[in-house]
Amino acid sequence: MQSERRTHLVGKGVVRFHAVYWPAMLLSAGLPLPTDILVHDYLTVDGRKISKSSGTTVDPEDLVAEFGTDAVRWRLLREVPRVGDADFTRGRLIAVPTPTWQAAWATSSTGS
C-alpha cells in the first residue's frame, strides 16, 4: 500500500534546496512532489554543529554501547527541544542519574 503523503524531513541549513530546487527537479521529471516538508533545527556537540566534514560527530553506536539504548533515548527525548538548536555533551548524558531515566522510561512506556 502506498501512502498519499510524501514527507521530507530536512535540516534548516538545506531548506532552500529541498523546498525549491528538489521539487523543481521532481516536477520536471514528472515525479510526485513532497506533500510536506518538515524542517528541524541543529543538534550541536559542545556548541558546534554536527558535521562530517568538520569532524564534529558523535557515534550513536558508541553511546549505546557505553550507556545503553534507554539512557540515550531518554537523554534525547528529554533534552532536545521541539524548536531551536540543542547541544549534546557526554557530560549531560552522564549527569542524568540512572534511576531518574529508568523510572521515567518505565512510566512512559507503560502509558501511566
C-alpha positions in Angstrom: 0.0 0.0 0.0 1.4 3.4 -1.0 0.7 6.5 1.1 -0.7 9.6 -0.5 1.7 11.7 1.7 5.4 12.2 0.9 7.1 13.9 3.8 10.6 15.2 3.5 12.5 15.8 6.8 15.4 18.2 6.3 17.8 20.3 8.4 17.4 24.0 8.5 20.6 24.5 6.6 19.3 22.8 3.4 15.8 24.2 3.3 16.2 26.1 0.0 17.5 23.1 -1.9 14.7 20.8 -0.6 11.9 23.3 -0.8 12.7 25.0 -4.1 15.3 23.1 -6.3 14.4 19.5 -5.5 10.7 19.9 -6.1 11.5 21.7 -9.4 13.6 18.7 -10.4 10.9 16.3 -9.4 8.3 18.3 -11.3 10.5 18.5 -14.5 10.9 14.7 -14.3 7.2 14.1 -13.9 7.6 12.6 -10.4 5.3 13.3 -7.4 6.2 16.3 -5.2 6.5 16.2 -1.5 3.3 16.9 0.3 5.0 18.0 3.5 8.5 19.4 4.2 9.4 19.3 7.9 12.4 21.3 9.0 14.4 20.5 12.1 17.0 22.7 13.9 20.6 21.6 14.5 21.9 19.2 17.1 25.2 20.5 18.2 28.1 19.0 20.1 29.8 21.3 22.6 28.3 24.2 20.8 29.4 23.2 17.3 27.0 22.0 14.5 27.3 18.2 13.9 29.1 17.9 10.6 31.0 15.1 8.9 33.2 17.5 7.0 34.3 19.4 10.2 34.7 16.2 12.2 32.2 17.2 14.7 30.4 13.9 15.1 29.0 11.6 17.8 28.7 7.9 17.1 25.3 6.8 18.4 26.5 3.1 18.5 29.4 4.1 20.8 26.9 5.9 23.1 24.6 2.9 23.2 27.4 0.5 23.9 28.6 2.7 26.8 25.3 3.9 28.3 22.6 1.6 26.9 19.8 2.3 24.4 17.3 3.5 27.0 19.7 6.1 28.5 20.5 7.6 25.1 16.8 7.6 24.1 15.8 9.3 27.4 18.5 11.9 27.0 17.4 12.8 23.5 13.7 12.8 24.3 14.2 14.8 27.5 16.8 17.4 26.4 16.1 18.1 22.7 13.5 20.9 22.4 10.8 20.8 19.8 12.1 24.2 18.5 15.6 25.5 18.5 19.0 24.0 18.4 20.0 21.5 21.0 23.5 21.0 22.4 24.7 17.5 23.2 27.5 16.8 25.6 28.6 13.5 27.1 28.7 15.2 30.4 25.0 15.9 30.3 24.2 12.3 29.4 26.3 11.1 32.3 24.8 13.7 34.6 21.3 12.2 34.3 21.0 9.8 37.3 20.2 6.2 36.2 17.2 5.9 38.5 15.7 9.1 37.0 15.7 8.0 33.4 14.8 4.4 34.3 11.8 5.5 36.3 10.6 8.0 33.7 11.1 5.5 30.9 9.2 2.8 32.7 6.3 5.2 33.4 6.2 6.5 29.8 6.4 3.0 28.2 3.5 1.7 30.4 1.3 4.6 29.4 1.0 5.8 33.0 
